[in-house]
Amino acid sequence: MCGIVAAIAERPVQSILIEGLKRLEYRGYDSAGVATLANGRIERTRAEGKVAELEALLVDSRANQGIAHTRWATHGVPSVRNAHPHQSGRFAVVHNGIIENFEGLKRELANAGYTFDSDTDTETVAHLLHHLSQTHHTFDDIVAATIERLDGAFALAILDEQTPGVLWVARQGSPLVIGVGHGEHFVGSDQLALLHVTDRFIFLDEADSARLTSHTLEIFDGNHQPVSRPIVQATASSEQASKGQYRHFMAKEIHEQPHAVSATLQGRLGKDRILTGILGPNGDQLIAKAEAVQIVACGTSYHAGLVAKYWIESLVGVSCQVEIASEYRYRKVVTLPNTLWIAISQSGETADVLSALRHIDRTHVLATLAICNVATSSLVRETDLALLTEAGPEIGVASTKAFTTQLTVLLLLSALMAKNQQVPDFTEATFVKTLQQLPSLLEEVLAIEPQIKRISEEFIDKQHTLFLGRSTMNPIAMEGALKLKELSYIHAEAYPAGELKHGPLALVDETMPVVAVAPNDELVEKLRTNLSEVKARGGQLIVFADFAIANEASDEITQCVIPPTDPLLAPIVFTLPLQLLAYHVAVLRGTDIDQPRNLAKSVTVE
């Protein structure tokens, strides 16, 4: 999950590297470091904490090549000695990923006389570079020999004091993008890190490596053969990666959701129909044949998949299974014939999801489909079909607009399957009319933010919260609990409301808020009964509903009424007030909203 950035140019690069790190800080912020090469000498500076701590230590540098890193700790606690770049003699290296065979390499290098100053797997790479320089004589050969020895996931950027004017990078299992300038090249974990210096990018394929100078770029595949990769014009802008008028990225991204959902629907809906070809040339024919669906995802994306299960089974009438990616890979999986296999990931670089995709048995898989926000991601490149969410860059670590746009495309996909499979009771025109209401409904929810802000005051001194929902609202309750945990560090759990009496009711007392999401659907009376169980035990109810759940306000219940919503859209619409609740609770508790402790945005390690 770490972020790496590198640059080689005819101008000083230190400020470019630092700005790139700031834009990558959502990937990790336990420590940061930079190494520059000038006059045949590597200068290295590292700091524990965020990039600002590193920046305060730096002195002006005229170096025209360098590498930098912001860390999310895997091997070794956050500290200066575990911060990247790591150096061994003439070599300095930054790394994102996990070297799975580092313990064996470490023993080998220790026996060869190398001393380890850190607890990281990355220091092994630095020492291996130096060790292999004794038997391989050029920078190019040393890098190639080193990569051959590494198992696991890595994105690397390497400097060599004895080869000034050259920068080597490589990727295997971790993303890496090259920014192309005029007489200069840049490298980053994603394009957001480099939008301040270029809008032209080359996305390295799996197992690619590259040799960069300020004026030349050579790319090699996993067999060390020269290859060409296309230059892609960026669709995102540098302004999209700024907070604008908002205090936090999360606030900005919450308020961007009506626009983001509109962008998701644009070009996919006609006046009264779903447009053909949105899955590509053969997409409609493939999903018409789907007899089962398998969804694999992690975290917030997993919650989106759970909602999609209800939609697919109710609208299409085919079986849908949803699994956590980190578990899916490591068990024997029974795949039904003609299964549409769906992977959901905001970044398209989630290691667990990619690993699951790469290890599936294709015998009964009709096609693989990516639900993703990044068109150039590994996930999109490696699946047969893709539905892009079109959310735009999401910087806040806690996902908001990425989630609602995932839900939007999953609902659209469910309807498209129903259309192409000619489900008798599916009315396309009615569905389209309903879906087109979604952006305006989200705007109406945002208008009640002052009320939600007042409700958040009830959580300032709380330590535990219970979330309840039924049917499609159960995954939304799970997502609400996750947001509160991520942002405010309040322990929160979600349960199907009908399960309350099967154990969780024991937790309910006057000190524990119980948050319920209550659309006016066919289960609302059942939910009323569940809420009465809470009231009877002295619990403090906070209810988000699109109708008046109680005749009048009372000490036992706090109501937040949102606009009347079609049950089909309810999971998306009801998500926003829970996001706003988590956000305002976190503001009151003074936590780091955009960069919650111990977390990172893009989970590129298993």
Summary of the structure (lengths in Angstrom):
residues: 606
radius of gyration: 25.4
end to end distance: 9.8
largest distance: 82.0
contacts: 2218
relative contact order: 0.09
helix: 37%
strand: 24%
